[in-house]
Amino acid sequence: MTYAPLSELSNEELRKIHNRIRQTKINVLLVGGTGVGKSSTINALFQSHEKESNAVVGEGTTPETMDIGDYELENLVIWDTPGLGDSPEKDKEHQEKIVHLLHDKDENDQPLIDLVFLILDAGSRDFSSAYTLIKDVILPNLDESDQDRILIGLNQADQAMKGHYWNKEENKPEPKLVERLNELSQTVQSRIKNDTGLDIDPIYYSAGCMMGGEVLSRPYNLQKLLSFILDRLPKKKRAAIAFNINKNETNFQSNDDNENYQEKVDKSILSSLMDYIKDIAGDIAKKVGEELKTRATDPDNIKWAITSLLSLIKKSK
C-alpha cells in the first residue's frame, strides 16, 4: 500500500530523486575531550546502510582519535576530531585543523560543515576548555548565518552523579538526577550565553555502553538528540540522513517525556523528502502533499508515509 499519487512517478523520476538524495553530503564535525563518548554516540545513532554492523567511527589501533579523520557512511560524513586537553601544543595544532575545516567549502561554494556537534561528559565539573573552544575557535570561524548549526550534548547522563539515582530497570534518571542534569544543562547554557551571546540548549543523553558484545548500559534520550540534530541541519539535507539512522530501534526507545521526539523526527524527514519530490516532479508533489494533509495527521500515518516513500526511492536504483 502506498500513496496513490506516487504511482504516477516514473522510474526515471524515482531514480532522479534517489540520486539527488544519495549525492547530498551531510558533514558533521565532532568535537570534545578524550573519553566523552564521541565514537559511541555516532555508533549508537547511525550505521552504514550497506553493512550489518554499526558505524566504525573511532575504531582503530588506539581507542583515542589521534588526528582529524573523516568517516563516510555513504552520504553522511563524520569528521572525528582529536580529544582536546592532552597538551597545550597538541591542542593548538588540533584547533588549527578545526578552523581549517570550518572555513572549507563544498562543491557549491557553501560551508562544508553542516553541524558542529560538541560533546561533553555529564559527569565532569570542568568545562573550561569547551567554553574556550566555543568562544575562541568555533564561533569566530562560523558565518553568522551558520551559528545555529552548533549542538551541545552532555553524554553519560547516567554517570552524572557517579551512577547514583539512575533507574536501571526503567533506564531513566530518577528525580534527583533529573534535577542535577537540568542544573548542569542550565549552567552550560548560561555560561555560553554570557561568553558569546549564543543561546544553545544542551541535550543530556547516554549513548550506552557495550563491552565484549555485552550491553552494560542502554542508550537514553537518543531520539531527542536525533530530533535536535535534524533541526540544525539544512532542511533539504535532512532526508538524506534517513538512510543511515541506526536500525536498532531499542537505541531510541528510552527518552524523557517532554515531547514526542519520534514524531518530530518523522515530520522533519517527511518534509525534506517532499522538497526532493517537488524539485523533480512538482505536479505530483502537489498531489502527494494534498493527500498527506488528510492522512499524515496521525503519527502512525507519518511513519507509514516515510516508509512508503523511502521504499519506492530505494527500489529505483
C-alpha positions in Angstrom: 0.0 0.0 0.0 1.3 3.5 -0.9 0.1 6.9 -1.7 -1.8 6.9 -5.0 -0.1 9.9 -6.5 3.3 8.3 -6.1 2.2 5.6 -8.6 2.4 8.4 -11.2 6.1 8.9 -10.6 8.1 7.2 -13.4 11.1 5.0 -12.7 13.3 7.8 -14.2 11.8 10.4 -11.8 12.3 8.0 -8.8 15.9 7.4 -9.9 16.5 11.1 -10.1 15.1 11.6 -6.5 17.2 8.7 -5.3 20.4 10.0 -6.9 19.7 13.5 -5.7 19.4 12.3 -2.1 22.5 10.0 -2.4 24.5 12.9 -3.8 23.6 15.1 -0.8 26.5 15.1 1.6 26.0 15.8 5.3 29.2 16.8 7.1 29.2 16.7 10.9 32.2 17.9 12.9 32.5 16.1 16.2 34.4 18.0 18.9 35.1 17.1 22.5 37.6 15.9 25.1 39.1 12.4 25.3 36.7 9.9 26.7 33.5 11.9 26.3 32.0 9.2 24.0 32.1 10.8 20.6 32.5 7.4 18.9 29.9 5.6 20.9 27.4 8.4 20.2 27.8 8.2 16.5 27.8 4.4 16.5 24.6 4.4 18.5 22.8 7.0 16.2 24.0 5.9 12.8 25.1 2.9 10.8 26.0 2.2 7.2 23.0 1.1 5.1 25.3 -1.3 3.3 26.6 -3.0 6.4 25.1 -5.1 9.1 27.3 -3.6 11.8 27.2 -0.1 13.2 29.5 2.8 12.1 33.2 2.4 12.6 33.9 5.9 13.9 36.8 5.9 16.3 37.8 2.3 15.7 41.4 1.6 15.1 44.7 0.6 16.7 44.2 3.0 19.6 40.9 4.0 21.3 41.5 7.7 21.1 41.4 9.7 17.8 44.9 11.0 17.2 44.1 13.2 14.2 41.1 14.5 12.4 39.6 11.7 10.4 36.6 11.6 8.1 34.4 8.5 8.1 31.9 8.2 5.3 28.7 6.3 5.9 27.6 6.8 2.3 26.3 10.4 2.2 26.9 11.0 5.9 30.4 12.2 6.6 31.7 12.3 10.2 34.7 14.5 10.9 36.1 13.0 14.1 38.5 15.4 15.9 41.1 14.5 18.4 40.2 14.8 22.1 41.5 18.1 23.5 43.3 18.6 26.8 46.3 16.4 26.2 48.8 19.2 26.0 48.8 23.0 25.0 50.9 22.3 21.9 48.7 19.4 20.7 45.5 21.4 21.5 46.8 24.3 19.4 47.6 22.0 16.5 44.1 20.4 16.6 42.4 23.8 16.9 44.1 25.0 13.8 42.8 21.9 11.9 39.3 22.6 13.2 39.5 26.2 12.0 40.6 25.0 8.6 37.5 22.7 8.3 35.2 25.4 9.4 36.4 27.6 6.6 36.4 24.8 4.0 33.7 25.0 1.2 31.9 22.2 -0.6 31.4 21.9 -4.4 28.6 24.5 -4.3 30.9 27.0 -2.5 28.8 26.6 0.7 30.4 25.9 4.1 31.5 22.2 4.2 30.5 21.6 7.8 26.7 21.4 8.3 26.8 20.8 12.0 29.3 21.3 14.8 28.5 18.7 17.5 30.3 19.4 20.8 30.1 16.5 23.2 30.8 17.0 26.9 30.9 14.5 29.8 27.9 15.0 32.1 30.0 13.5 34.9 32.6 16.3 34.7 32.6 19.5 36.6 35.2 21.3 34.5 34.1 22.5 31.0 36.6 25.4 30.8 38.3 24.0 27.7 35.0 23.5 26.0 33.9 27.1 26.7 37.2 28.4 25.4 36.9 26.3 22.3 33.4 27.7 21.5 34.4 31.3 22.2 37.8 31.4 20.6 37.8 28.7 17.9 34.3 27.7 16.8 32.2 30.8 16.9 34.7 33.3 15.3 35.2 30.9 12.4 31.5 30.3 11.6 29.5 32.5 9.3 26.9 34.5 11.2 24.1 32.7 9.3 25.6 29.3 10.4 25.8 29.9 14.1 22.6 27.9 14.8 24.5 24.9 13.5 26.1 24.3 16.9 24.7 21.5 19.1 26.0 20.6 22.5 25.4 17.1 24.0 26.0 16.1 27.6 26.8 12.4 27.3 27.0 9.7 30.0 24.0 11.2 31.8 23.7 8.0 33.8 27.0 8.8 35.4 26.4 12.5 36.2 26.1 11.5 39.9 28.6 8.6 39.7 25.8 6.2 38.8 23.5 7.2 41.7 19.8 7.8 41.1 19.7 6.0 37.8 16.8 3.6 37.4 18.4 0.7 35.6 15.2 -1.3 35.2 13.3 1.6 33.5 16.5 3.0 32.0 15.9 6.6 33.1 17.1 9.1 35.7 15.3 9.4 39.0 14.1 12.9 40.1 17.3 13.8 41.9 19.4 13.0 38.9 16.9 14.9 36.6 17.3 17.9 38.8 21.1 17.6 38.6 21.1 17.2 34.8 18.8 20.2 34.4 21.0 22.3 36.6 24.1 21.2 34.6 22.4 22.0 31.3 21.4 25.4 32.6 24.9 26.1 33.8 26.4 25.3 30.4 23.7 27.3 28.6 24.2 30.4 30.8 28.0 30.3 30.6 27.9 30.1 26.8 25.3 32.8 26.6 27.4 35.1 28.8 30.6 34.4 26.9 29.2 34.5 23.3 25.6 35.7 23.3 24.6 32.4 21.8 21.6 30.7 23.3 22.2 27.0 23.0 20.2 24.4 24.8 22.4 21.4 25.7 20.9 17.9 25.4 21.7 15.4 28.1 21.8 11.8 27.0 23.6 8.5 27.2 25.0 6.7 24.2 25.0 3.4 26.2 27.9 1.1 26.7 28.9 -2.3 25.2 31.9 -4.4 26.2 32.8 -7.7 24.6 29.4 -7.8 23.0 27.6 -7.4 26.4 25.3 -4.5 26.9 26.3 -2.8 30.1 24.0 0.2 29.8 21.3 1.1 27.3 21.0 4.4 25.4 18.8 7.2 26.8 17.4 10.3 25.0 18.9 9.4 21.7 15.6 10.1 19.9 15.6 13.5 21.4 19.2 14.0 20.3 18.4 12.9 16.8 15.5 15.3 16.6 17.8 18.2 17.6 20.4 17.1 15.1 17.8 17.2 12.3 16.6 20.7 13.5 20.0 22.1 13.0 20.7 20.6 9.6 19.7 22.4 6.4 16.1 21.4 5.6 17.0 19.9 2.2 19.6 17.6 3.7 17.5 16.1 6.5 16.0 13.3 4.3 19.5 12.1 3.3 20.2 11.1 6.9 17.2 8.8 7.0 19.1 6.1 5.2 21.8 6.0 7.9 19.8 6.1 11.1 20.6 3.0 13.2 18.1 0.2 12.5 18.3 -1.0 16.1 15.1 0.6 17.4 15.9 -0.2 21.0 18.5 2.5 20.9 15.8 5.1 20.6 13.1 3.7 23.0 14.1 5.5 26.2 13.6 9.2 26.3 12.3 11.9 28.6 8.6 12.6 28.2 8.8 16.3 27.4 7.9 15.9 23.7 7.1 13.2 21.1 10.6 13.1 19.6 9.7 10.3 17.2 7.0 12.4 15.7 9.4 15.4 15.4 12.0 13.2 13.6 9.4 11.8 11.2 7.9 15.1 10.3 11.3 16.6 9.7 12.3 13.8 7.4 9.0 13.7 5.6 9.1 17.5 4.9 12.6 17.1 3.5 11.5 14.2 1.3 8.7 16.3 -0.1 11.1 19.0 -1.1 13.1 16.5 -3.2 9.9 15.3 -4.9 8.9 19.0 -5.6 12.3 19.5 -7.3 11.9 16.5 -9.6 8.1 16.3 -10.1 6.3 19.4 -8.9 2.8 18.5 -10.0 2.9 15.0 -8.4 4.4 16.5 -5.3 1.4 18.8 -5.0 -1.0 15.8 -5.2 1.1 13.9 -2.6 1.0 17.0 -0.4 -2.8 17.2 -0.6 -3.1 13.5 0.4 -0.6 14.0 3.2 -2.8 16.7 4.7 -5.6 14.2 5.1 -3.6 11.1 6.1 -0.4 12.3 7.9 -2.1 14.0 10.9 -1.6 10.8 12.9 2.0 9.8 13.9 1.5 6.2 12.6 0.5 7.6 9.2 3.5 9.9 9.1 5.8 6.9 9.8 3.9 4.9 7.1 4.3 7.8 4.6 8.1 7.9 5.2 8.4 4.1 4.8 6.4 4.2 1.6 8.4 7.0 0.1 11.8 5.5 1.1 10.8 2.1 -0.2 9.9 3.4 -3.6 13.0 5.5 -3.8 15.3 2.6 -2.8 13.7 0.3 -5.4 14.5 2.8 -8.1 18.2 2.0 -8.0 
